[in-house]
Amino acid sequence: MLNDRLLVSLDGDQAERRSSAGIVIPATAVVGKRLAWATVVAIGQHVRQVEIGDRVLFDPDERAEVELEGATYLLLREKDVHAVAQPRGGGEGTGLYL
């Protein structure tokens, strides 16, 4: 990876989701801008605030897809990341910071 680039793998299936009441919301439903979570697989040498293994929140419209060894990954810039959730030692939650 070069410069400020991140290679990430999407978390779970982004196609359809459920509301808190259990109603299935199809992928074709029009909703407000929805951000997505992904796990960082590789980072460039100029990335400062994200580490491999972190979960990042980003806008799915600002991405580029790449296929490596049969798996699909997304290529992002560090500036396109809205939040990072790092696992903290001792099981004290996600360590989410914005």
N, C-alpha and C positions, 0 to 999 in steps of 0.2 A: 504494500500500500504506500502511496506517496502523499506527501504534504499533510493536509488536514482532512484526509478522507477516512471514512469508516466503512467497513464491510459488516453488514448485519444480517441476521436471519430472523424472519418474522415469527412472532409468538403465536402459536395456535392457528386456527382457521379463521380468516377475516371475512368469510362469505356471509354467514348469517349469525345472528346473536340473539340473546334472550333478554327481555326486560326484567326488572326486579320482580314483576308479578308472574313471570314465566311465559309471557307472550313471545312467540318467535317473530323476529324482525328480519325479513329477507334482505339480501345484499342490494336489491334493486330499489328498496325504499329510500325516498328522498328525506334526508335529515340534515341538520346543520353540519358544519365542518367537523369531522371526527378524526382525532389523532390516533396513531397506532403505536403499539409497543413492539420492540425487537431486541434481540440479544446481540451484543457486539462480538464478532468473530475475529476481526483483525483491525489494526489501526495504523495510520501513517506516522511518520517520525515527528510531525509537528502538532499532533493531537495532545492537548494539555489536560483536559478535564474528564476524559473518558478512558476507561481501561477495558481490556478484553474480559468478557464475562458480564459486564454491566448490562442492565436493561435500560434502553433509551426510548423516549417518547418523541415522535416526529410526525410531520405532516406527510401522509402517503402520496400527496400530489407532487411533492418535491423529491422524487427519487428516480434512480436508474436501476434497472434489473440486470443482473449478470448471472450466467449459469457456469458453475465450476464443478467438474467431476460429477455431473448429473444432478446437482442440487442448485436451487435458485436462491440467490442472495440479493440484497439491495446495497447500492453504493450511495452514501450520503456524505455531506460535508459536516464538519463539527458544528458550524454555525447554524445548521438546520435542525439541530437537536434542541427540543424544548425543555426536557427534564431528564435526569438520570436517577435510576433506582439501584443503589448498590446494596448487596447483602451485607449486613453488619454482624460482627461476631457476637455470640451469646444469644442469638434468636430474638433480638430486640426490635423486630419490624424490618421494613425494607430499606430504611436509610434514605428515603426519597428526598431529593433536594432539587430546587429550581434555579 
